[in-house]
Amino acid sequence: MGMIKSLKKLLGLYKRPSTEQVLQPEYYQKLHEENRAYQENNWLIPELSRLLTCSPASIVEIGCGNARFIKAVAPHVQKATGLDWAVSPMIGTLPDNATVKRADVTKDEIPEADLICSGDVLEHFDPTMIESVVSRLHSRARYNFHVIACYDDGHSHLTVMAPEAWLALFQKIDPAYRLERSWIRRKQKPNDKVCIICNF
């Protein structure tokens, strides 16, 4: 299947979705319903112990997807909230102290929390919106922690920047932000860099 998609792309038969399509909840709803990676992956799961070092009583995950992280963090906090503008069919039953809400963080209310985090989310916003989104997230929590893909995935990464550019964006809002680390996600794709920006 991947080889067919690559050939179609090479021959100009595979059409990348427009920015307008990618910025619609329906686009992500379809991915949640049909794409195995969206149903199974969560980039915050490996960061759980690091996130808990700021001792959050409440946590909000932006772009919670399948809610795997919300379920994993719930036993360690008083309240865990997941926000996404598409509802994954994989969410299932949540712990009593956890909720998942449909929301567009570019305009809808973001709950206040001790910690706001995201994994593989911020790069999906349009470049014209990203500074406003980051500013909104910063204003709603004492701590922020974001795992960001810094590469073009060929379909839905709209803001593609180097880790240093992401850091500059965050530090424009608050100099306390720092680049915790960056790495190459896949050995066979040396440009697939991922970084973590946080302020604790």
RAUR-V836542 format. One line per field, one symbol per residue. phi: phi as a letter, one per 20 degrees, with the letter a starting at -180 (. if undefined). psi: psi as a letter, one per 40 degrees, with the letter a starting at -180 (. if undefined). burial: 1 if it has 9 or more other C-alpha atoms within 8 Angstrom, else 0. A space follows every 10 residues. Layout:
phi: ???
psi: ???
burial: ???
This chain:
phi: .fffffffff eneedfffgf ffedgfffff ffecefffed ebfegfegff fffelfecbc demflfmffg ffegfdcfbc cddbecdffe fmedffeccc cfbdffbefd ffbfcdcbcm cgfeefgfdf fffffffgfd bfdcbcecfd ceenbceedd cfgfffffff ffebfffbef abbefcffcf eeecccdbcb
psi: dddddddddd eedhhhiidd ddehdddddd dddehddddd iheedeeddd deeefhdiih hhfebeeddd ddddeeidhh hhhieihhee dahiideiih ihiheedihh iiidhhiihf ddeeiideed ddddddddee idiihhhhhf iheedehdhh iidddddddd dddheeiihd iiihdhdege egiiihhif.
burial: 0000100110 0001000000 0110101111 1110100110 0111100100 1100011111 1111111111 1111001111 1111111100 1000000111 0110100000 0011111111 1111110011 1011101101 1111111111 1100011111 1010011011 1000001110 0101000000 0111111110
